[in-house]
């Protein structure tokens, strides 16, 4: 039973890290994006990859932990790129610093 958890965790880690390979492509595409956004995105992706690898090395791994890491990565990605709907109570946006 222990080996099943290990295999599942490793497969999940491989899939997640493979999907973050898309992040590398996005980094090239965002070469013209504000340096602050690029730095935040790079740090977020690097931290996510490290956390997934660390979790995959735990014996037995916690499948819910990897899903939580992915959810956090997704939520922070949305924040970095401003993809959240605007808060109706927030002040009007100011021009970009870039």
C-alpha positions in Angstrom: 0.0 0.0 0.0 2.9 2.3 0.8 4.3 1.9 -2.7 1.0 2.9 -4.3 1.1 6.2 -2.5 4.6 6.7 -3.6 3.8 6.0 -7.2 0.7 8.2 -7.2 2.7 11.1 -5.6 5.5 10.8 -8.1 3.1 10.7 -11.0 1.3 13.7 -9.7 4.7 15.5 -9.1 5.8 14.7 -12.7 2.5 15.9 -14.1 2.6 19.1 -12.1 6.2 19.9 -12.9 5.6 19.1 -16.5 2.7 21.6 -16.5 5.0 24.2 -15.0 7.2 23.7 -18.0 4.5 25.9 -19.6 5.7 28.5 -17.1 9.1 28.6 -18.8 7.4 29.2 -22.1 5.3 31.9 -20.5 8.3 33.6 -19.1 9.7 34.0 -22.6 6.4 35.3 -23.8 6.3 37.8 -21.0 9.7 39.2 -21.8 8.1 42.5 -22.4 6.0 42.5 -19.2 6.8 44.7 -16.3 10.0 43.4 -14.5 8.1 43.3 -11.2 5.5 40.9 -12.7 8.2 38.7 -14.2 10.1 38.5 -11.0 7.0 37.6 -9.0 6.0 35.0 -11.6 9.5 33.5 -11.7 9.7 33.3 -7.9 6.2 31.8 -7.6 7.0 29.1 -10.2 10.4 28.3 -8.7 8.9 28.0 -5.2 6.0 25.9 -6.5 8.4 23.4 -8.2 10.6 23.1 -5.1 7.6 22.5 -2.9 6.2 19.8 -5.2 9.5 18.1 -5.3 9.9 18.3 -1.6 6.4 16.8 -1.1 7.1 14.0 -3.6 10.1 13.0 -1.5 8.0 12.5 1.7 7.3 8.9 2.5 4.3 8.4 2.4 3.4 11.6 0.5 0.2 13.4 1.2 -1.9 13.7 -2.0 -3.9 16.5 -0.6 -0.8 18.5 0.1 0.1 18.5 -3.7 -3.4 19.7 -4.6 -3.1 22.4 -2.0 0.2 23.5 -3.5 -1.4 23.6 -6.9 -4.4 25.6 -5.7 -2.1 28.1 -4.0 0.0 28.4 -7.2 -3.2 29.0 -9.2 -4.5 31.6 -6.8 -1.2 33.5 -6.7 -0.8 33.3 -10.5 -4.2 35.0 -10.9 -3.2 37.7 -8.4 0.1 38.4 -10.1 -1.4 38.9 -13.5 -4.4 40.8 -12.3 -6.9 38.3 -13.6 -9.3 38.6 -10.6 -12.4 40.6 -11.2 -12.1 44.1 -9.7 -13.4 44.7 -6.2 -16.4 47.0 -6.5 -15.5 48.6 -3.1 -11.8 49.2 -4.1 -10.4 52.6 -5.1 -10.0 53.1 -8.9 -6.8 51.7 -10.3 -3.8 53.9 -10.8 -1.6 53.8 -14.0 1.0 51.0 -14.1 4.5 51.7 -12.7 6.1 50.3 -15.8 
